[in-house]
Amino acid sequence: MIVSRPPLPPFTAETAAQKARMAEDAWNTRDPAKVALVYTVDSRWRNRAEFLQGRDAIEAFLTLKWRRELDYRLIKEVWAFLDNRIAARFAYEWRDDSGNWFRSYGNENWEFDEHGLMRLRLASINDAPIKDGERKFHWALGRRPDDHPTLSELGL
């Protein structure tokens, strides 16, 4: 059975933004099994210096990620799009188990199949230590509220 994940390519400015927000919402659930379903069965990833292939590897990676990155809150924003590709930038805040806070900045290149599933994700990410008082992402864990500022509005 073929699963479809609209919006489907080719993307417009509106559908690319919708796709990015849907990705942000999914990742903010911190549910590895749910997030993995938006990727093709054989999806390929480069995440920092790690190379993954397949949903099972993606789910395992995300499980470890969210055990390590506590109180994770993410904002994504489209940078550019064309046909079945989207370039997004993002920032997320998290703390380690010692209470140290970080803001991670990154860029992603996404490529989708005709069913709207992501078949390629290339991510470059840098972590910056921050103090608790420097945090900018203050919403209850889960989906970012619609009235919360975007990355651009936060000057990030």
N, C-alpha and C positions, 0 to 999 in steps of 0.2 A: 504494500500500500504506500503510495506516494503522499507525503505530508507537505502541505503548502503553508508557508509563513509569510503572508502579505505584510506590508506592501512588496510587490514583486518588481524586479528590474524590467525595463530600464527606469531608473529613478529620476524624479523631478526634485526640485528644491524642497517641496513639501513632503514627498514620500521619503527622501533621504533623511530629513529631520525627524520624521515619524519613526523610521527604522532605528536611528540613533537613540531616540528616547525610549523605544521599546527595549533596546539592548541595555541602556542604563537602568531601566526599571527591573529587568530580569537580574542583572548583576547585583542590584541593591537588595534582592531577596536573599542573597548569599546561599542559594539552594543549588548545589552543583548539578544534581540530576536534572532540574528544570532548565538551568542555563545550557547544559550540554545539548539539549534537544533542538536548539536553534542552529546547530552546526550539522553539516553533512556527516554521514557515518564515517567517511574517510577524510574529514576536514584536516587541513594541515595548519599548524601554528608555529610561529616563532614568537616567543614571549621572553623578552630580554635576550638571554643567551641560551634559552631552553627551546628545543625543537620537539614538537609533539605531533602525533597523527592519530586521528580517530576519536570518536566520542568517549570511549572508555578512558583513554589517556587524558582527555580534556576534563572529564568528571573527576578523575583521581587528582589531577593538578589543582583544580578548584577546591576540592575537599581540603587538601593540605594548605592552600593559600588562605582560606578563611578560618582555619584553625590557628594560623600564625598572625593574620591581620585582623585584629579584633576591632569592633565598633566601626566597621568599614562603611563609608559613605562615598558615593561616586557621582560625578557629573560628567556627561559627555556632550560634545558639540561637533556638528559637522564642519569640516574645513573645506572640503571639495567633494564633488561627485561626478561620475560620468558612466552612463550605461549601467553596468552591473557592479560598479565599484564605488566605494565611499571611503574617503579619508576623514578620520575623526581625530579630535584631540580630547584629552580628558584629564581630570585631576581627581584624586580620591584621598581621603584622610582616614587614618587608622592608627591604632596603638598596638604595641607589642605587649607581651604578658608581664613586662616590668613597668608598664604605664608610660613608656616613651611614645610620644606622638610623632607622626610623619605625614607629610603631604607628598604623594607620588604624582608626578606629571608624566604624561605620555602622549604618543601619537600612534594611531592604528591605521593600517590599510586593510580594507575588507573587500573580498570578492565573493559574490553570491551566485548560486546556480539559478536556473529558471524558476525554481519553486520558492525562492526567497530564503533558502538556507545558506549559511555562510560556509564556503568551502575553503577559504584561505583567510588567515588573520596574521598580520605581521605587526608586532607591537614593540615599540621602543619606550622604555620607562626609566625615570630617574626618581630616586627617593631623597627628600629633604627633611631633616629633623626639624620639628617645630615645637614651640611651647604650647601648653594647653590654651593659653590666652591668645594665641595666634590662629587658632582654628576658625574656619569660616563656614563649615558645614554643620549647622546646628538644627537638625530635624530628628524626629524619632526614627529609630532604625526602620528601614524599609524604603518605600518609594519617596523620592524627593517631592515635596509639595509643589504644586504648579506655581505658587507665588514666590518660591525661593529663587533668589538671583541665579542667573546662569554664570558660566565661567567668564564670559565677556563682561557681564555686569559686575562681577566681583574683581575685575581687573586681573584675572589669572590667564 
